[in-house]
Amino acid sequence: MKINRLFFSMAALGAFLLLSLSAARADNQKSDFALFDQEAPTPDVSVQCGAAKAAGSARAPFVMYITMSNRGDIGGANGFVHVKYRDGDSVDYAIPVNTSLQITLAGGSTPGTDNVIEVTGSGGAVLVGQVSIMTQNGVKPPILLGGKSFCTTTPFGGTPPFPLF
């Protein structure tokens, strides 16, 4: 009887500790998102996410999620989701007309290189979608994006945080 009581007490304590640890871990994350719509007559210019290191931290790691549709009904053709890193390196992901694409990227390991990532359409694609970011507490929104949000949209007529091409 005492062994059963001890076993159940230990199991309950273990379950409580596991739940506490997972809750603490979930509370240690921040997220943000921005929408992107290249539909005429006022197509967005770009959408971007990033993070800046906090005092005493060497890095501001994050995971960025990109979901875009290339809409043929609003003028899209076979094209690309153009992803550009802060240092100017870029990758073009092919996106046929009337399809969607999901991309997951890690960033933030090297300030000035991958701490801000910008997305737009190119080569005939007309994109509609969103980007989002998941990062840890202790990092802050980058000054390059205005210092208030981790993800922003550059609207029609606006200037993107860094040149697109």
Backbone as a printed PyTorch tensor [residue, N CA C, xyz], in Angstrom:
tensor([[[  0.8270,  -1.1810,   0.0000],
         [  0.0000,   0.0000,   0.0000],
         [  0.8810,   1.2570,   0.0000]],

        [[  1.8970,   1.2670,   0.8910],
         [  2.7860,   2.4180,   0.9550],
         [  3.5780,   2.5570,  -0.3350]],

        [[  3.9450,   1.4380,  -0.9570],
         [  4.7040,   1.4760,  -2.2090],
         [  3.8340,   2.0580,  -3.3140]],

        [[  2.5610,   1.6580,  -3.3890],
         [  1.6510,   2.2090,  -4.3930],
         [  1.4720,   3.7080,  -4.2040]],

        [[  1.3050,   4.1390,  -2.9580],
         [  1.1170,   5.5520,  -2.6690],
         [  2.3710,   6.3290,  -3.0660]],

        [[  3.5340,   5.7810,  -2.7460],
         [  4.7930,   6.4240,  -3.0970],
         [  4.9540,   6.4790,  -4.6210]],

        [[  4.6220,   5.4000,  -5.3160],
         [  4.7210,   5.3600,  -6.7660],
         [  3.8220,   6.4240,  -7.4010]],

        [[  2.5580,   6.4990,  -6.9670],
         [  1.6300,   7.4740,  -7.5310],
         [  2.0480,   8.9060,  -7.2040]],

        [[  2.6000,   9.1160,  -6.0370],
         [  3.0970,  10.4520,  -5.6620],
         [  4.2530,  10.8580,  -6.5590]],

        [[  5.1650,   9.9250,  -6.7980],
         [  6.3160,  10.2060,  -7.6690],
         [  5.8530,  10.4470,  -9.1060]],

        [[  4.8910,   9.6520,  -9.5800],
         [  4.3770,   9.8270, -10.9420],
         [  3.6900,  11.1810, -11.0790]],

        [[  2.9170,  11.5680, -10.0870],
         [  2.2390,  12.8660, -10.1350],
         [  3.2620,  14.0050, -10.1210]],

        [[  4.2870,  13.8830,  -9.2990],
         [  5.3370,  14.9060,  -9.2560],
         [  6.0540,  14.9890, -10.5970]],

        [[  6.3560,  13.8480, -11.2000],
         [  7.0130,  13.8280, -12.5080],
         [  6.1600,  14.4870, -13.5760]],

        [[  4.8700,  14.1780, -13.5960],
         [  3.9670,  14.7870, -14.5810],
         [  3.8880,  16.2920, -14.3760]],

        [[  3.8220,  16.7280, -13.1130],
         [  3.7800,  18.1590, -12.8190],
         [  5.0450,  18.8560, -13.3150]],

        [[  6.2010,  18.2570, -13.0830],
         [  7.4620,  18.8540, -13.5300],
         [  7.5390,  18.9260, -15.0470]],

        [[  7.1170,  17.8730, -15.7320],
         [  7.1280,  17.8940, -17.1970],
         [  6.2120,  18.9750, -17.7480]],

        [[  5.0280,  19.1070, -17.1920],
         [  4.1100,  20.1570, -17.6390],
         [  4.6760,  21.5390, -17.3530]],

        [[  5.3120,  21.7090, -16.2180],
         [  5.9100,  23.0030, -15.8710],
         [  7.0270,  23.3610, -16.8270]],

        [[  7.8610,  22.3850, -17.1650],
         [  8.9660,  22.6450, -18.0830],
         [  8.4590,  22.9890, -19.4710]],

        [[  7.4530,  22.2790, -19.9720],
         [  6.9470,  22.5840, -21.3040],
         [  6.2410,  23.9290, -21.3220]],

        [[  5.5570,  24.2910, -20.2560],
         [  4.9100,  25.6010, -20.1940],
         [  5.9550,  26.7090, -20.1610]],

        [[  7.0220,  26.5130, -19.4240],
         [  8.0750,  27.5240, -19.3750],
         [  8.7130,  27.6880, -20.7430]],

        [[  8.8770,  26.6020, -21.4430],
         [  9.4640,  26.6700, -22.7690],
         [  8.5680,  27.4130, -23.7500]],

        [[  7.2730,  27.1510, -23.7170],
         [  6.3410,  27.8310, -24.6130],
         [  6.2700,  29.3170, -24.3000]],

        [[  6.3600,  29.6850, -23.0270],
         [  6.3240,  31.0870, -22.6350],
         [  7.5920,  31.8190, -23.0340]],

        [[  8.6230,  31.0890, -23.4290],
         [  9.9000,  31.6990, -23.7650],
         [  9.9810,  32.0440, -25.2470]],

        [[  8.8640,  32.0280, -25.9520],
         [  8.8830,  32.3050, -27.3800],
         [  8.0450,  33.5290, -27.7090]],

        [[  8.4410,  34.1940, -28.7900],
         [  7.6920,  35.3260, -29.3270],
         [  7.3720,  35.0170, -30.7830]],

        [[  6.2610,  35.5510, -31.2660],
         [  5.9220,  35.3570, -32.6750],
         [  5.3280,  36.6440, -33.2320]],

        [[  5.3650,  36.7480, -34.5510],
         [  4.7980,  37.8840, -35.2520],
         [  4.5350,  37.4450, -36.6850]],

        [[  3.7480,  38.2150, -37.4280],
         [  3.4930,  37.8910, -38.8290],
         [  3.1820,  39.1770, -39.5820]],

        [[  3.2630,  39.0880, -40.9080],
         [  2.8680,  40.1840, -41.7880],
         [  2.2650,  39.5840, -43.0520]],

        [[  1.2760,  40.2740, -43.6000],
         [  0.6080,  39.8330, -44.8160],
         [  1.2480,  40.4760, -46.0410]],

        [[  1.1160,  39.8040, -47.1780],
         [  1.6970,  40.2720, -48.4380],
         [  0.6650,  40.0960, -49.5370]],

        [[  0.4280,  41.1460, -50.3240],
         [ -0.5700,  41.0860, -51.3860],
         [ -0.0930,  41.9210, -52.5720]],

        [[  0.2930,  41.2480, -53.6630],
         [  0.7690,  41.9460, -54.8560],
         [ -0.3490,  42.2310, -55.8550]],

        [[ -1.5890,  42.1540, -55.3980],
         [ -2.7280,  42.4010, -56.2680],
         [ -2.7870,  43.8800, -56.6620]],

        [[ -3.0210,  44.1430, -57.9670],
         [ -3.1480,  45.5120, -58.4720],
         [ -4.4570,  46.1040, -57.9490]],

        [[ -4.6150,  47.3560, -57.8480],
         [ -3.7600,  48.4230, -58.3690],
         [ -2.7110,  48.9150, -57.3740]],

        [[ -2.7150,  48.3850, -56.1460],
         [ -1.7530,  48.8450, -55.1510],
         [ -0.9740,  47.6580, -54.5720]],

        [[ -0.1200,  47.0240, -55.3800],
         [  0.5990,  45.8350, -54.8960],
         [  1.6350,  46.1830, -53.8280]],

        [[  1.6880,  45.3290, -52.7970],
         [  2.7430,  45.4900, -51.7980],
         [  4.0940,  45.3100, -52.4660]],

        [[  5.1110,  45.9690, -51.9240],
         [  6.4640,  45.9100, -52.4710],
         [  7.2120,  44.6790, -51.9530]],

        [[  7.1540,  44.4650, -50.6440],
         [  7.8630,  43.3420, -50.0310],
         [  7.2720,  43.0680, -48.6600]],

        [[  7.6920,  41.9610, -48.1010],
         [  7.3490,  41.6040, -46.7350],
         [  8.6200,  41.0470, -46.1230]],

        [[  8.8700,  41.3190, -44.8310],
         [ 10.1380,  40.9370, -44.2300],
         [  9.9870,  40.6530, -42.7410]],

        [[ 10.8670,  39.7890, -42.2540],
         [ 10.9240,  39.4700, -40.8290],
         [ 12.3780,  39.4770, -40.3860]],

        [[ 12.5740,  39.6900, -39.1030],
         [ 13.9220,  39.6400, -38.5570],
         [ 13.9080,  39.8360, -37.0630]],

        [[ 15.0900,  39.7310, -36.4600],
         [ 15.2430,  39.9020, -35.0160],
         [ 16.6040,  40.5150, -34.7310]],

        [[ 16.6760,  41.2340, -33.6230],
         [ 17.9320,  41.8520, -33.1850],
         [ 18.3120,  41.2930, -31.8240]],

        [[ 19.5860,  41.2020, -31.6010],
         [ 20.0520,  40.6480, -30.3330],
         [ 19.7770,  41.6290, -29.1980]],

        [[ 19.5410,  41.0750, -28.0520],
         [ 19.3660,  41.8660, -26.8430],
         [ 20.7270,  42.0920, -26.1990]],

        [[ 20.7950,  43.0160, -25.2900],
         [ 22.0520,  43.2930, -24.5900],
         [ 22.5850,  42.0150, -23.9520]],

        [[ 23.8590,  41.7670, -24.1460],
         [ 24.4960,  40.6000, -23.5630],
         [ 24.3590,  39.3270, -24.3760]],

        [[ 23.6650,  39.3860, -25.5040],
         [ 23.4740,  38.2120, -26.3370],
         [ 24.2740,  38.3620, -27.6260]],

        [[ 24.8320,  37.2710, -28.0980],
         [ 25.6280,  37.3120, -29.3210],
         [ 24.7550,  37.1570, -30.5690]],

        [[ 23.5930,  36.5300, -30.4250],
         [ 22.7560,  36.2290, -31.5920],
         [ 21.2840,  36.4530, -31.2740]],

        [[ 20.4830,  36.4620, -32.3330],
         [ 19.0290,  36.5680, -32.2010],
         [ 18.3920,  35.5350, -33.1270]],

        [[ 18.4930,  34.2520, -32.7950],
         [ 17.9980,  33.2160, -33.7000],
         [ 16.4820,  33.2390, -33.8360]],

        [[ 16.0220,  32.8560, -35.0300],
         [ 14.5920,  32.7690, -35.2780],
         [ 14.3230,  31.7510, -36.3680]],

        [[ 13.0660,  31.3540, -36.4680],
         [ 12.5850,  30.5330, -37.5680],
         [ 11.5380,  31.3710, -38.2860]],

        [[ 11.6620,  31.4500, -39.6090],
         [ 10.7380,  32.2250, -40.4300],
         [  9.9400,  31.2640, -41.3000]],

        [[  8.6540,  31.4990, -41.3690],
         [  7.7570,  30.6780, -42.1650],
         [  7.1710,  31.5520, -43.2740]],

        [[  7.2690,  31.0820, -44.5080],
         [  6.7680,  31.8150, -45.6650],
         [  5.7160,  30.9410, -46.3430]],

        [[  4.5270,  31.4980, -46.5620],
         [  3.4750,  30.8080, -47.2940],
         [  2.9590,  31.7710, -48.3570]],

        [[  3.1250,  31.4160, -49.6230],
         [  2.7130,  32.2800, -50.7270],
         [  1.9250,  31.4830, -51.7610]],

        [[  0.9360,  32.1490, -52.3660],
         [  0.1950,  31.6200, -53.5090],
         [  0.4730,  32.5180, -54.6990]],

        [[  0.6840,  31.9200, -55.8620],
         [  0.8910,  32.6650, -57.1020],
         [ -0.4460,  32.6630, -57.8390]],

        [[ -1.1350,  33.7840, -57.7890],
         [ -2.5170,  33.8680, -58.2280],
         [ -2.6510,  34.2140, -59.7010]],

        [[ -3.0620,  33.2360, -60.5110],
         [ -3.3050,  33.4610, -61.9270],
         [ -4.5140,  34.3420, -62.1840]],

        [[ -5.5000,  34.3020, -61.2810],
         [ -6.7130,  35.0980, -61.4640],
         [ -6.4850,  36.5940, -61.2950]],

        [[ -5.3230,  36.9910, -60.7840],
         [ -5.0100,  38.4160, -60.6550],
         [ -3.7510,  38.7760, -61.4540]],

        [[ -3.4250,  37.9340, -62.4480],
         [ -2.3430,  38.2630, -63.3680],
         [ -1.0320,  37.5240, -63.1740]],

        [[ -0.9770,  36.5980, -62.2510],
         [  0.2600,  35.8600, -62.0200],
         [  0.5900,  34.9080, -63.1520]],

        [[  1.8780,  34.6900, -63.3410],
         [  2.3940,  33.7190, -64.3110],
         [  3.4790,  32.9170, -63.5960]],

        [[  3.9970,  31.8870, -64.2420],
         [  5.0960,  31.1480, -63.6300],
         [  6.1830,  32.1350, -63.2210]],

        [[  6.6670,  32.0100, -62.0000],
         [  7.6590,  32.9530, -61.5100],
         [  8.3910,  32.4120, -60.3020]],

        [[  8.7550,  33.3310, -59.3950],
         [  9.5930,  32.9680, -58.2570],
         [  9.1480,  33.6820, -56.9880]],

        [[  9.3620,  33.0270, -55.8590],
         [  9.3360,  33.6810, -54.5580],
         [ 10.7920,  34.0640, -54.3150]],

        [[ 11.0610,  35.3630, -54.3220],
         [ 12.4220,  35.8840, -54.1800],
         [ 12.6900,  36.1590, -52.7040]],

        [[ 13.6490,  35.4290, -52.1310],
         [ 14.0040,  35.5530, -50.7240],
         [ 15.4030,  36.1600, -50.6440]],

        [[ 15.4950,  37.3210, -49.9810],
         [ 16.7680,  38.0360, -49.9120],
         [ 17.1910,  38.2270, -48.4600]],

        [[ 18.4450,  37.9100, -48.2060],
         [ 19.0220,  38.0630, -46.8770],
         [ 19.6310,  39.4560, -46.7410]],

        [[ 19.8250,  39.8850, -45.5310],
         [ 20.3220,  41.2340, -45.2360],
         [ 21.6430,  41.5440, -45.9400]],

        [[ 22.4940,  40.5380, -46.1040],
         [ 23.8050,  40.7730, -46.7300],
         [ 23.7320,  40.8200, -48.2560]],

        [[ 22.5360,  40.6780, -48.8420],
         [ 22.3750,  40.7550, -50.2890],
         [ 22.2710,  39.4150, -50.9830]],

        [[ 22.6520,  38.3300, -50.3070],
         [ 22.4720,  37.0010, -50.9110],
         [ 20.9770,  36.7340, -51.0760]],

        [[ 20.6290,  35.9950, -52.1200],
         [ 19.2220,  35.7100, -52.3420],
         [ 19.0410,  34.3200, -52.9360]],

        [[ 17.8320,  33.8210, -52.8190],
         [ 17.4490,  32.5440, -53.3860],
         [ 16.0860,  32.7420, -54.0360]],

        [[ 15.9210,  32.2420, -55.2650],
         [ 14.6400,  32.2730, -55.9510],
         [ 14.0460,  30.8700, -55.9430]],

        [[ 12.8460,  30.7520, -55.3650],
         [ 12.1300,  29.4790, -55.3210],
         [ 11.0440,  29.5120, -56.4030]],

        [[ 11.1130,  28.5790, -57.3480],
         [ 10.1340,  28.5350, -58.4390],
         [  8.7330,  28.3110, -57.8790]],

        [[  7.7810,  29.0740, -58.4320],
         [  6.3880,  28.9020, -58.0450],
         [  5.5130,  29.0020, -59.2960]],

        [[  5.0340,  27.8650, -59.7840],
         [  4.1540,  27.8870, -60.9570],
         [  2.8680,  28.6620, -60.6420]],

        [[  2.2420,  29.1750, -61.6890],
         [  0.9840,  29.8880, -61.5280],
         [ -0.0670,  28.9540, -60.9320]],

        [[ -0.9340,  29.5100, -60.1150],
         [ -2.0320,  28.7990, -59.4510],
         [ -1.5690,  27.6960, -58.5080]],

        [[ -0.4150,  27.9160, -57.8760],
         [  0.0630,  26.9890, -56.8510],
         [  0.4660,  27.7940, -55.6180]],

        [[  0.7090,  27.0710, -54.5390],
         [  1.1860,  27.6800, -53.2980],
         [  2.4980,  27.0350, -52.9060]],

        [[  3.2760,  27.7640, -52.1230],
         [  4.5920,  27.3040, -51.6950],
         [  4.7810,  27.6440, -50.2290]],

        [[  5.3090,  26.6980, -49.4680],
         [  5.6310,  26.9440, -48.0680],
         [  7.1260,  26.7250, -47.8750]],

        [[  7.7630,  27.6820, -47.2030],
         [  9.2070,  27.6350, -46.9650],
         [  9.4380,  27.8960, -45.4830]],

        [[ 10.3340,  27.1310, -44.8710],
         [ 10.7490,  27.3600, -43.4960],
         [ 12.2440,  27.6370, -43.5030]],

        [[ 12.6430,  28.7610, -42.8990],
         [ 14.0500,  29.1690, -42.8820],
         [ 14.5040,  29.4580, -41.4560]],

        [[ 15.7470,  29.1620, -41.1630],
         [ 16.3630,  29.5780, -39.9010],
         [ 17.2120,  30.8000, -40.1830]],

        [[ 17.2110,  31.7410, -39.2680],
         [ 18.0040,  32.9540, -39.4470],
         [ 18.4250,  33.5230, -38.1140]],

        [[ 19.1070,  34.6620, -38.1940],
         [ 19.4950,  35.3830, -37.0000],
         [ 20.8060,  34.9810, -36.3700]],

        [[ 21.5550,  34.1040, -36.9920],
         [ 22.8050,  33.6630, -36.3760],
         [ 23.9300,  34.6710, -36.5560]],

        [[ 23.8540,  35.4930, -37.6040],
         [ 24.9240,  36.4370, -37.8950],
         [ 24.3360,  37.8190, -38.1780]],

        [[ 24.4140,  38.7470, -37.2210],
         [ 23.8920,  40.0890, -37.4520],
         [ 24.4970,  40.7110, -38.7130]],

        [[ 23.6520,  41.3760, -39.4970],
         [ 24.1000,  41.9900, -40.7390],
         [ 24.1150,  41.0310, -41.9100]],

        [[ 23.9310,  39.7540, -41.6480],
         [ 23.9310,  38.7480, -42.7080],
         [ 22.5550,  38.1310, -42.8800]],

        [[ 22.0350,  37.5330, -41.8140],
         [ 20.7350,  36.8560, -41.9150],
         [ 19.7700,  37.2700, -40.8090]],

        [[ 19.9890,  38.4440, -40.2190],
         [ 19.0990,  38.8790, -39.1480],
         [ 17.7930,  39.4980, -39.6510]],

        [[ 17.7250,  39.8380, -40.9520],
         [ 16.4800,  40.2740, -41.5830],
         [ 16.3930,  39.5620, -42.9320]],

        [[ 15.2230,  38.9970, -43.2270],
         [ 14.9970,  38.2890, -44.4780],
         [ 13.7750,  38.9070, -45.1490]],

        [[ 13.9320,  39.2310, -46.4350],
         [ 12.9020,  39.9390, -47.1920],
         [ 12.3550,  39.0310, -48.2890]],

        [[ 11.0560,  39.1360, -48.5650],
         [ 10.4010,  38.2840, -49.5560],
         [  9.6000,  39.1530, -50.5160]],

        [[  9.6650,  38.8190, -51.7990],
         [  8.8200,  39.4290, -52.8170],
         [  8.6460,  38.4290, -53.9530]],

        [[  7.8230,  38.7880, -54.9190],
         [  7.6450,  37.9580, -56.0990],
         [  8.4800,  38.4880, -57.2410]],

        [[  8.9000,  37.6140, -58.1410],
         [  9.6540,  38.0450, -59.3180],
         [  9.3620,  37.1060, -60.4830]],

        [[  9.7860,  37.5310, -61.6700],
         [  9.6550,  36.6940, -62.8610],
         [  8.2370,  36.4200, -63.3060]],

        [[  7.2950,  37.2870, -62.9680],
         [  5.9190,  37.0990, -63.3910],
         [  4.9760,  36.6280, -62.3120]],

        [[  5.4950,  36.2020, -61.1650],
         [  4.6260,  35.7560, -60.0780],
         [  3.8900,  36.9550, -59.4790]],

        [[  2.6290,  36.7690, -59.1560],
         [  1.8400,  37.7470, -58.4030],
         [  1.4150,  37.0220, -57.1270]],

        [[  2.0720,  37.3720, -56.0310],
         [  1.9420,  36.6110, -54.7960],
         [  0.9440,  37.2230, -53.8200]],

        [[  0.2840,  36.3420, -53.1010],
         [ -0.5540,  36.6980, -51.9710],
         [ -0.2260,  35.6810, -50.8840]],

        [[  0.0770,  36.1540, -49.6750],
         [  0.4040,  35.2180, -48.6010],
         [  0.8190,  35.9240, -47.3410]],

        [[  1.5880,  35.2170, -46.5490],
         [  2.0640,  35.7850, -45.3000],
         [  3.4150,  35.2140, -44.9440]],

        [[  4.1280,  35.9450, -44.0950],
         [  5.3400,  35.4480, -43.4610],
         [  5.1310,  35.5480, -41.9600]],

        [[  5.7690,  34.6690, -41.2270],
         [  5.7060,  34.7360, -39.7730],
         [  7.0510,  34.3430, -39.2040]],

        [[  7.2420,  34.6740, -37.9440],
         [  8.5180,  34.4360, -37.2800],
         [  8.2560,  33.8770, -35.8860]],

        [[  9.1340,  32.9850, -35.4460],
         [  9.1270,  32.4790, -34.0810],
         [ 10.5360,  32.6760, -33.5360]],

        [[ 10.6300,  33.3740, -32.4240],
         [ 11.9290,  33.6390, -31.8230],
         [ 11.8040,  33.5370, -30.3100]],

        [[ 12.8940,  33.7420, -29.6060],
         [ 12.9230,  33.5810, -28.1540],
         [ 12.7560,  34.9230, -27.4450]],

        [[ 12.2810,  34.8790, -26.2150],
         [ 12.2790,  36.0820, -25.3950],
         [ 13.7120,  36.5770, -25.2650]],

        [[ 13.8670,  37.8570, -25.0670],
         [ 15.2060,  38.4280, -24.9290],
         [ 15.7140,  39.0440, -26.2130]],

        [[ 15.1250,  38.6720, -27.3560],
         [ 15.4830,  39.3390, -28.6060],
         [ 14.4600,  40.4410, -28.8370]],

        [[ 14.7910,  41.3560, -29.7180],
         [ 13.8940,  42.4820, -29.9530],
         [ 13.7110,  42.7010, -31.4450]],

        [[ 12.6820,  43.4390, -31.8230],
         [ 12.4900,  43.7440, -33.2490],
         [ 13.6610,  44.5600, -33.7800]],

        [[ 14.0930,  44.2990, -35.0010],
         [ 15.2430,  45.0240, -35.5400],
         [ 14.9170,  46.4770, -35.8830]],

        [[ 15.8750,  47.3510, -35.6670],
         [ 15.7380,  48.7670, -36.0040],
         [ 15.4360,  48.9180, -37.4980]],

        [[ 16.0380,  48.0640, -38.3230],
         [ 15.8390,  48.1110, -39.7690],
         [ 14.3630,  47.9940, -40.1530]],

        [[ 13.5730,  47.3200, -39.3010],
         [ 12.1370,  47.1700, -39.5500],
         [ 11.3110,  48.1420, -38.7080]],

        [[ 11.9440,  49.1590, -38.1650],
         [ 11.2440,  50.1620, -37.3820],
         [ 11.3310,  49.9650, -35.8830]],

        [[ 11.8600,  48.8270, -35.4350],
         [ 12.0630,  48.5870, -34.0150],
         [ 10.8120,  48.2590, -33.2170]],

        [[  9.6480,  48.0840, -33.8810],
         [  8.4190,  47.8010, -33.1450],
         [  7.8380,  46.4240, -33.4590]],

        [[  8.1390,  45.8760, -34.6470],
         [  7.5900,  44.5890, -35.0740],
         [  8.6990,  43.7020, -35.6210]],

        [[  8.5260,  42.3940, -35.4440],
         [  9.4690,  41.4320, -35.9940],
         [  9.2140,  41.1990, -37.4840]],

        [[  7.9800,  41.4470, -37.9480],
         [  7.6150,  41.2920, -39.3620],
         [  6.8610,  42.5370, -39.8260]],

        [[  7.1710,  42.9940, -41.0400],
         [  6.5060,  44.1710, -41.5870],
         [  6.2150,  43.9570, -43.0690]],

        [[  5.2670,  44.7330, -43.5760],
         [  4.9460,  44.7640, -44.9990],
         [  5.3090,  46.1340, -45.5330]],

        [[  6.0250,  46.1810, -46.6570],
         [  6.2860,  47.4470, -47.3390],
         [  5.1540,  47.6350, -48.3360]],

        [[  4.2810,  48.6280, -48.0910],
         [  3.1150,  48.8060, -48.9570],
         [  3.4670,  49.4630, -50.2880]],

        [[  2.5100,  49.4700, -51.1920],
         [  2.6360,  50.1040, -52.4870],
         [  3.2060,  51.5260, -52.3170]],

        [[  4.2220,  51.8490, -53.0930],
         [  4.8460,  53.1650, -53.0340],
         [  5.8670,  53.3150, -51.9350]],

        [[  5.9840,  52.3180, -51.0490],
         [  6.9460,  52.3920, -49.9580],
         [  8.3310,  51.9450, -50.3840]],

        [[  9.2860,  52.1910, -49.5000],
         [ 10.6710,  51.7950, -49.7510],
         [ 11.0030,  50.6090, -48.8540]],

        [[ 11.4210,  49.4900, -49.4300],
         [ 11.7720,  48.3270, -48.6030],
         [ 12.9850,  48.6350, -47.7310]],

        [[ 13.1540,  47.8790, -46.6370],
         [ 14.2490,  48.1490, -45.7030],
         [ 15.6310,  48.0970, -46.3410]],

        [[ 15.8120,  47.2350, -47.3210],
         [ 17.0520,  47.2300, -48.0890],
         [ 16.6820,  46.9140, -49.5340]],

        [[ 17.4750,  47.3690, -50.5050],
         [ 17.1030,  47.2270, -51.9170],
         [ 16.7200,  45.7840, -52.2620]],

        [[ 15.6740,  45.6390, -53.0680],
         [ 15.1750,  44.2940, -53.4060],
         [ 16.1650,  43.4840, -54.2250]],

        [[ 16.8080,  44.0840, -55.2080],
         [ 17.6860,  43.2880, -56.0690],
         [ 19.0560,  43.8900, -56.1310]]])
